[in-house]
């Protein structure tokens, strides 16, 4: 019972971060109308959440070994809940919104690392991998649910920040789950245990190519999802609800694709899987924008786009690990840090591009980034095969 309680808190940690990130593109335009700001200014303000998650991911490397996990989780999620609920009272100034979302991002970024650490300590080797895949599914499911909820709340004339109050309730649930949990097994590990001394290995070229691919993957993905609702309403002739629904369908497709990947990767192998995912992600993102609506419904293309990712992020990390006989402890951290940089940079960079060249140029940045993902993945596979 205790393990189930703590595992649920880990799943909700992934849920909270994804649920806060996913609706940004849907909320930006309604918030701009209410606040009297431009769309680009609001995207930059909401984008401080991504900067916070990057900061939190980096801070977790220093924080986790120095504080007890139970106390740290309670503190971070109490602070996150307070900031999320404060949005309801203080959501009239962009500077205040930026500051609150920055703090929320830092807390949830640390919380994501806490959740992964707890999963690794709660489960044995034979169960750990499947549980980590399940956390990814929770991440994608949250994106679908919170994006869909945002569309519904806005259609119901609710305040633009209402979905953040729902996420605040999720963080409160995490606090209660953690307060009532027994952390004796989780905190019993010897934090000071020295790792065995391993020979320092020079990272091969394919590893750096795959790390670069991860950066452009999250940069392109976040950029397209941020500007897609506004582009869909203005340039594709969709209603605001249908345009926002494209984001929800993408996350639903991601959820389905991650479930499929578990079985498919065993048949195709990781090398084929990363190539299929990279090419599918790029080609269907282009089809979503440019394929005539008379040929196929945009909502269905968005769903297919999500499925076609096939858990690309984790597959890329798995492919990179094949370059080592003994996987360095820093590999996963560095790969995830590259992905976090892409997510954090997207709102800042794309908002400037949209301001200077319009929404179409922002969509073009997303397509260019996803195209580079396919280039770097193919290059890494070809170099690996040749070697």
C-alpha positions as CSV (number, residue, x, y, z in Angstrom):
1,X,0.0,0.0,0.0
2,X,2.8,2.4,0.9
3,X,4.7,1.7,-2.4
4,X,1.5,2.3,-4.4
5,X,1.0,5.6,-2.5
6,X,4.5,6.8,-3.2
7,X,4.4,5.6,-6.8
8,X,1.2,7.5,-7.4
9,X,2.9,10.7,-6.1
10,X,5.7,10.1,-8.7
11,X,3.2,9.7,-11.5
12,X,1.4,12.9,-10.4
13,X,4.8,14.7,-10.4
14,X,5.1,13.9,-14.2
15,X,1.4,14.8,-14.6
16,X,1.8,18.2,-12.9
17,X,4.8,19.3,-15.1
18,X,3.2,18.2,-18.4
19,X,-0.2,19.6,-17.4
20,X,1.3,23.0,-16.8
21,X,3.4,23.0,-20.0
22,X,0.9,21.6,-22.5
23,X,-1.8,24.4,-22.4
24,X,0.6,27.3,-22.9
25,X,-0.3,27.7,-26.6
26,X,-4.0,27.4,-25.9
27,X,-4.0,30.0,-23.1
28,X,-1.7,32.6,-24.8
29,X,-4.3,34.3,-27.0
30,X,-7.1,34.5,-24.4
31,X,-4.6,35.8,-21.8
32,X,-3.3,38.4,-24.3
33,X,-6.9,39.8,-24.7
34,X,-7.5,40.0,-21.0
35,X,-4.1,41.5,-20.2
36,X,-4.0,43.9,-23.1
37,X,-0.6,42.5,-24.3
38,X,0.6,41.1,-27.6
39,X,0.6,37.4,-28.2
40,X,4.4,37.3,-28.3
41,X,4.6,39.1,-24.9
42,X,2.3,36.6,-23.3
43,X,4.1,33.6,-24.8
44,X,7.4,34.9,-23.4
45,X,5.7,35.4,-19.9
46,X,4.2,31.9,-19.9
47,X,7.5,30.6,-21.2
48,X,9.2,31.4,-17.9
49,X,7.8,28.1,-16.7
50,X,10.1,26.3,-19.2
51,X,13.0,28.3,-18.0
52,X,12.1,27.3,-14.5
53,X,12.0,23.6,-15.3
54,X,15.4,23.8,-16.9
55,X,16.7,25.6,-13.8
56,X,15.0,23.0,-11.6
57,X,16.5,20.1,-13.6
58,X,20.0,21.5,-13.1
59,X,19.4,22.4,-9.4
60,X,18.3,18.8,-8.7
61,X,21.8,17.6,-9.4
62,X,22.9,19.6,-6.4
63,X,19.8,19.5,-4.2
64,X,18.9,15.8,-4.2
65,X,22.1,14.4,-2.5
66,X,21.9,17.0,0.2
67,X,18.3,16.9,1.5
68,X,16.0,14.1,2.7
69,X,13.6,13.2,-0.1
70,X,10.4,13.4,2.0
71,X,11.1,16.9,3.3
72,X,12.3,18.1,0.0
73,X,9.2,16.9,-1.9
74,X,6.8,18.4,0.7
75,X,8.6,21.8,0.5
76,X,8.8,22.0,-3.3
77,X,5.2,21.0,-3.9
78,X,3.8,23.3,-1.1
79,X,5.7,26.2,-2.7
80,X,4.5,25.2,-6.2
81,X,0.9,24.9,-5.0
82,X,1.1,28.4,-3.4
83,X,2.4,30.0,-6.6
84,X,-0.3,28.3,-8.8
85,X,-3.1,29.4,-6.5
86,X,-1.6,32.9,-6.3
87,X,-2.1,33.2,-10.1
88,X,-5.8,33.5,-9.4
89,X,-5.3,36.6,-7.4
90,X,-2.3,38.1,-9.1
91,X,-2.8,37.3,-12.8
92,X,-3.1,40.9,-13.9
93,X,0.5,41.8,-14.5
94,X,2.9,40.0,-16.9
95,X,5.9,40.4,-14.6
96,X,4.1,38.8,-11.7
97,X,2.9,35.9,-13.9
98,X,6.4,35.4,-15.2
99,X,7.8,35.3,-11.7
100,X,5.2,32.9,-10.3
101,X,5.6,30.5,-13.3
102,X,9.4,30.6,-13.0
103,X,9.1,29.4,-9.4
104,X,6.6,26.8,-10.3
105,X,8.9,25.5,-13.1
106,X,11.8,25.3,-10.7
107,X,9.8,23.3,-8.2
108,X,8.3,21.0,-10.7
109,X,11.6,20.5,-12.4
110,X,13.1,19.4,-9.1
111,X,10.0,17.3,-8.5
112,X,10.4,15.4,-11.8
113,X,13.9,14.4,-10.8
114,X,12.6,13.4,-7.3
115,X,9.9,11.2,-9.0
116,X,12.4,9.4,-11.2
117,X,14.7,8.8,-8.2
118,X,11.9,7.4,-6.1
119,X,10.8,5.0,-8.9
120,X,14.4,3.8,-9.3
121,X,14.5,3.0,-5.5
122,X,11.0,1.7,-5.1
123,X,11.2,-1.0,-7.8
124,X,13.7,-3.8,-8.6
125,X,15.5,-4.1,-11.9
126,X,12.9,-6.3,-13.5
127,X,10.1,-3.8,-12.8
128,X,12.0,-0.5,-13.0
129,X,12.0,-0.2,-16.8
130,X,8.3,-0.7,-17.2
131,X,7.5,1.8,-14.5
132,X,9.7,4.5,-16.1
133,X,7.9,3.9,-19.4
134,X,4.6,4.3,-17.4
135,X,5.8,7.7,-16.1
136,X,6.2,8.8,-19.7
137,X,2.7,7.7,-20.5
138,X,1.5,9.7,-17.5
139,X,3.3,12.8,-18.9
140,X,1.6,12.4,-22.3
141,X,-1.8,11.7,-20.8
142,X,-1.6,14.8,-18.7
143,X,-0.8,16.8,-21.8
144,X,-4.0,15.5,-23.5
145,X,-6.2,16.0,-20.5
146,X,-5.1,19.5,-19.5
147,X,-5.1,20.7,-23.1
148,X,-8.6,19.4,-23.6
149,X,-9.7,20.8,-20.2
150,X,-8.2,24.2,-21.2
151,X,-10.3,24.3,-24.3
152,X,-13.4,23.3,-22.4
153,X,-12.9,26.0,-19.6
154,X,-12.2,28.7,-22.2
155,X,-15.3,27.7,-24.1
156,X,-17.2,28.0,-20.8
157,X,-16.0,31.5,-20.3
158,X,-13.8,30.6,-17.4
159,X,-10.7,32.7,-16.5
160,X,-7.7,31.9,-18.7
161,X,-5.7,30.8,-15.7
162,X,-8.3,28.3,-14.4
163,X,-6.4,25.2,-15.6
164,X,-3.5,26.3,-13.4
165,X,-5.7,26.1,-10.4
166,X,-6.5,22.5,-11.3
167,X,-2.7,21.8,-11.5
168,X,-2.5,23.4,-8.1
169,X,-4.9,20.8,-6.8
170,X,-2.7,18.1,-8.2
171,X,0.3,19.5,-6.3
172,X,-1.7,19.5,-3.1
173,X,-2.6,15.8,-3.7
174,X,1.2,15.1,-4.0
175,X,1.8,16.8,-0.7
176,X,-0.8,14.7,1.1
177,X,0.4,11.5,-0.5
178,X,4.0,12.2,0.5
179,X,3.1,13.3,4.1
180,X,1.3,10.0,4.7
181,X,4.0,7.9,3.1
182,X,6.8,5.8,4.7
183,X,10.1,6.8,3.1
184,X,12.3,4.4,5.1
185,X,13.0,2.2,2.1
186,X,13.6,5.2,-0.2
187,X,15.9,7.0,2.1
188,X,17.8,3.9,3.3
189,X,20.1,4.0,0.3
190,X,23.6,5.1,1.2
191,X,23.9,8.5,-0.6
192,X,27.6,8.7,0.1
193,X,28.4,5.4,-1.5
194,X,31.3,5.9,-3.9
195,X,30.7,4.8,-7.5
196,X,33.2,2.3,-8.8
197,X,36.1,4.0,-10.6
198,X,35.6,3.6,-14.3
199,X,38.0,4.5,-17.1
200,X,37.0,7.8,-18.6
201,X,35.5,7.1,-22.0
202,X,35.5,9.6,-24.8
203,X,32.0,10.0,-26.2
204,X,31.7,9.0,-29.8
205,X,30.4,11.3,-32.5
206,X,26.9,9.6,-32.8
207,X,26.3,10.4,-29.1
208,X,26.8,14.1,-29.7
209,X,24.7,14.0,-32.9
210,X,21.9,12.4,-30.9
211,X,22.2,14.9,-28.1
212,X,21.9,17.7,-30.7
213,X,18.9,15.9,-32.2
214,X,17.2,15.9,-28.7
215,X,17.8,19.7,-28.4
216,X,16.1,20.4,-31.8
217,X,13.3,17.9,-31.1
218,X,12.1,19.7,-28.0
219,X,12.7,23.1,-29.6
220,X,10.6,22.2,-32.6
221,X,7.9,20.3,-30.7
222,X,7.4,23.1,-28.1
223,X,7.5,25.8,-30.8
224,X,4.8,24.1,-32.9
225,X,2.6,23.3,-30.0
226,X,2.9,26.9,-28.7
227,X,1.8,28.7,-31.9
228,X,-0.4,26.0,-33.4
229,X,-3.7,27.2,-31.7
230,X,-3.2,30.8,-32.9
231,X,-2.1,29.7,-36.4
232,X,-5.0,27.3,-36.7
233,X,-7.5,29.9,-35.8
234,X,-6.0,32.7,-37.9
235,X,-4.5,30.9,-41.0
236,X,-6.2,27.5,-41.2
237,X,-9.8,28.7,-40.7
238,X,-10.4,26.6,-37.6
239,X,-12.6,27.7,-34.6
240,X,-10.6,28.4,-31.4
241,X,-11.9,25.2,-29.9
242,X,-10.8,23.1,-32.9
243,X,-7.5,24.8,-33.1
244,X,-6.8,24.2,-29.4
245,X,-8.0,20.6,-29.8
246,X,-5.1,20.0,-32.2
247,X,-2.7,20.2,-29.2
248,X,-4.8,17.8,-27.1
249,X,-5.0,15.3,-30.0
250,X,-1.2,15.5,-30.3
251,X,-0.7,14.6,-26.7
252,X,-3.3,11.8,-26.9
253,X,-1.3,10.4,-29.9
254,X,1.9,10.7,-27.9
255,X,0.3,8.6,-25.2
256,X,-0.8,5.9,-27.7
257,X,2.6,6.0,-29.4
258,X,4.5,5.4,-26.2
259,X,2.3,2.4,-25.4
260,X,2.9,1.0,-28.9
261,X,6.6,1.6,-28.7
262,X,7.1,-0.8,-25.8
263,X,6.2,-3.7,-28.2
264,X,7.3,-2.4,-31.5
265,X,10.9,-1.6,-30.4
266,X,11.4,-5.2,-29.5
267,X,10.7,-6.2,-33.1
268,X,12.3,-3.4,-35.1
269,X,15.2,-2.5,-32.8
270,X,16.2,0.9,-31.5
271,X,18.1,2.0,-34.6
272,X,15.1,1.5,-36.9
273,X,12.7,3.0,-34.3
274,X,14.6,6.3,-33.9
275,X,14.7,6.7,-37.7
276,X,10.9,5.9,-38.0
277,X,10.1,8.3,-35.2
278,X,12.3,11.2,-36.5
279,X,11.0,10.9,-40.1
280,X,7.4,10.4,-38.9
281,X,7.5,13.4,-36.5
282,X,8.8,15.7,-39.2
283,X,6.7,14.6,-42.1
284,X,3.4,14.6,-40.2
285,X,4.1,18.0,-38.6
286,X,4.4,19.4,-42.2
287,X,1.3,17.5,-43.3
288,X,-0.6,19.0,-40.3
289,X,0.0,22.5,-41.6
290,X,0.0,22.1,-45.4
291,X,-2.2,19.1,-46.2
292,X,-5.6,20.4,-47.5
293,X,-8.4,19.9,-45.0
294,X,-10.6,18.3,-47.7
295,X,-8.2,15.3,-47.9
296,X,-8.1,14.5,-44.2
297,X,-9.2,16.2,-41.0
298,X,-6.6,18.2,-39.1
299,X,-7.7,16.6,-35.8
300,X,-6.8,13.2,-37.1
301,X,-3.5,14.3,-38.6
302,X,-2.6,15.8,-35.2
303,X,-3.4,12.5,-33.6
304,X,-1.2,10.7,-36.1
305,X,1.6,13.2,-35.6
306,X,1.6,12.4,-31.9
307,X,1.6,8.6,-32.5
308,X,4.4,8.9,-35.1
309,X,6.8,10.2,-32.4
310,X,6.9,6.6,-31.0
311,X,8.5,7.7,-27.7
312,X,11.3,9.3,-29.7
313,X,13.0,11.0,-26.7
314,X,13.6,7.8,-24.8
315,X,14.5,5.9,-28.0
316,X,17.2,8.5,-28.7
317,X,18.6,8.1,-25.2
318,X,18.5,4.3,-25.6
319,X,20.3,4.6,-29.0
320,X,23.0,6.8,-27.5
321,X,23.6,4.3,-24.7
322,X,24.6,1.7,-27.3
323,X,27.8,3.5,-27.9
324,X,29.1,2.5,-24.4
325,X,30.1,-0.8,-22.9
326,X,29.3,0.6,-19.5
327,X,26.9,3.5,-19.7
328,X,28.3,6.7,-17.9
329,X,26.2,8.0,-15.1
330,X,26.2,11.4,-16.8
331,X,24.8,10.3,-20.1
332,X,21.1,10.4,-19.3
333,X,21.4,13.6,-17.3
334,X,23.2,15.3,-20.2
335,X,20.7,14.1,-22.8
336,X,17.8,15.3,-20.7
337,X,19.5,18.6,-20.1
338,X,19.9,19.1,-23.8
339,X,16.1,18.4,-24.2
340,X,15.3,20.9,-21.4
341,X,17.4,23.6,-23.0
342,X,15.4,23.2,-26.2
343,X,12.1,23.5,-24.3
344,X,13.2,26.5,-22.4
345,X,14.7,28.3,-25.4
346,X,11.5,27.8,-27.6
347,X,9.2,30.5,-26.1
348,X,12.0,33.2,-26.0
349,X,13.3,32.5,-29.5
350,X,10.0,31.8,-31.3
351,X,8.3,34.8,-29.8
352,X,11.0,37.1,-31.2
353,X,10.6,35.4,-34.6
354,X,6.8,35.7,-34.6
355,X,7.1,39.4,-33.6
356,X,9.3,40.1,-36.6
357,X,7.9,37.8,-39.2
358,X,4.5,36.6,-38.2
359,X,3.0,33.2,-37.1
360,X,4.0,31.5,-40.3
361,X,7.7,32.1,-39.6
362,X,7.3,30.7,-36.1
363,X,5.7,27.5,-37.6
364,X,8.6,27.5,-40.1
365,X,11.1,27.5,-37.2
366,X,9.4,24.4,-35.8
367,X,9.5,22.5,-39.1
368,X,13.1,23.5,-39.6
369,X,14.0,22.2,-36.1
370,X,12.1,18.9,-36.6
371,X,13.8,18.5,-40.0
372,X,17.2,18.8,-38.3
373,X,16.2,16.1,-35.9
374,X,15.8,13.6,-38.8
375,X,19.1,14.8,-40.3
376,X,21.1,14.3,-37.0
377,X,19.4,11.0,-36.2
378,X,20.1,9.6,-39.7
379,X,23.7,10.8,-39.5
380,X,24.2,9.1,-36.2
381,X,22.8,5.8,-37.4
382,X,24.9,5.9,-40.6
383,X,28.1,6.7,-38.7
384,X,27.3,4.0,-36.2
385,X,26.6,1.5,-38.9
386,X,29.8,2.4,-40.8
387,X,31.9,2.0,-37.6
